[in-house]
């Protein structure tokens, strides 16, 4: 069975690109999208995805704040925080929020897909890919 994914990003282009990349892979299927953190929490509760790819910086509720709420709403979901800027201290914040991974938007498509596979296969806990 493919990994069921929820993609949350306030940028339509990024959200659609990640969705397209994942849908091209036979072991992933995007079951939902969200434009902000509040919508991501609601969709996670309703869809119970295996994996949530969650932008760090979003309106209404950012990814770091949404992470524990998603963890509560969909306890079986892995959460990969996705950031455009790897700021100092963000890794510690991601760990504190309960994320399974911190990935940068600078990753190439093939690397992003492989990192997401690793997140789904590996143990829970933060896996950093900010370099």
C-alpha positions in Angstrom: 0.0 0.0 0.0 1.3 3.4 -0.8 2.2 5.9 1.9 -0.8 8.3 2.3 0.5 11.9 2.4 -1.0 15.3 3.4 1.0 18.3 1.9 0.6 21.6 3.7 2.2 24.8 2.3 0.9 28.3 1.9 2.6 28.6 -1.5 0.3 27.1 -4.2 3.4 26.4 -6.4 5.4 24.6 -3.8 2.3 22.6 -2.6 1.4 21.6 -6.2 5.0 20.7 -7.0 5.5 18.5 -4.0 2.1 16.8 -4.7 3.1 16.2 -8.3 6.5 14.7 -7.3 4.9 12.4 -4.8 2.1 11.3 -7.1 4.7 10.3 -9.7 6.0 7.7 -7.2 4.2 4.4 -6.9 4.9 4.2 -3.1 3.2 7.6 -2.3 -0.3 8.9 -2.8 -1.3 12.4 -1.8 -4.7 12.2 -0.1 -5.0 15.9 0.8 -3.6 19.4 0.7 -3.7 22.4 3.1 -2.9 26.1 2.7 -2.1 26.8 6.3 -1.5 25.2 9.7 -5.1 25.2 10.9 -6.3 23.6 7.7 -3.5 21.0 8.0 -4.7 20.1 11.5 -8.3 19.7 10.3 -7.2 17.6 7.3 -4.9 15.4 9.4 -7.8 14.7 11.8 -10.1 13.8 8.9 -7.7 11.9 6.7 -5.3 10.2 9.2 -2.4 10.3 6.7 0.7 8.2 7.1 2.9 11.3 6.5 2.4 15.0 6.7 4.8 17.3 4.8 4.3 20.6 6.7 5.8 24.0 5.8 7.3 25.8 8.8 6.2 29.3 7.9 2.4 29.5 7.1 -0.4 32.0 8.0 -3.0 31.4 10.7 -0.9 28.7 12.4 2.8 28.0 11.6 4.1 24.4 11.1 6.0 24.4 14.4 2.8 25.2 16.3 0.7 22.9 14.1 3.0 19.9 14.7 1.8 18.9 18.2 -1.8 19.5 17.2 -1.4 17.2 14.2 0.4 14.7 16.4 -2.7 14.8 18.8 -5.2 14.7 15.9 -3.5 11.9 14.0 -1.1 10.1 16.3 0.1 7.6 13.6 1.3 10.3 11.2 4.9 11.0 10.6 5.6 14.7 10.3 8.2 16.2 8.1 8.7 19.9 8.6 9.7 21.7 5.4 11.5 25.0 5.5 12.9 27.5 3.0 15.3 28.9 5.5 17.3 26.8 7.9 17.5 29.4 10.7 19.6 28.9 13.8 17.5 27.1 16.5 14.9 25.8 14.2 16.1 22.2 14.6 15.7 22.5 18.4 12.2 23.9 17.9 11.3 21.0 15.5 12.4 18.5 18.1 10.5 20.2 20.8 7.3 20.3 18.6 7.6 16.6 17.9 8.6 16.5 14.3 10.1 13.4 12.7 12.2 15.4 10.2 13.3 18.8 9.2 13.9 19.2 5.5 14.9 22.2 3.4 13.2 23.3 0.2 16.6 23.4 -1.4 16.7 19.6 -1.6 16.5 18.2 -5.2 13.5 16.2 -6.1 15.2 12.8 -5.9 16.7 13.6 -2.5 13.4 14.9 -1.1 11.6 11.7 -2.2 14.4 9.5 -0.7 14.3 11.5 2.6 10.6 11.1 2.8 10.9 7.3 2.3 13.6 7.2 5.1 11.2 9.1 7.4 8.5 6.5 6.8 10.8 3.5 7.3 12.9 4.8 10.2 12.3 5.2 13.9 10.4 8.2 15.2 12.5 11.2 16.2 14.1 14.1 14.4 16.0 13.3 11.2 17.6 16.5 10.0 18.2 17.3 6.3 18.9 21.0 6.4 22.2 20.7 4.5 
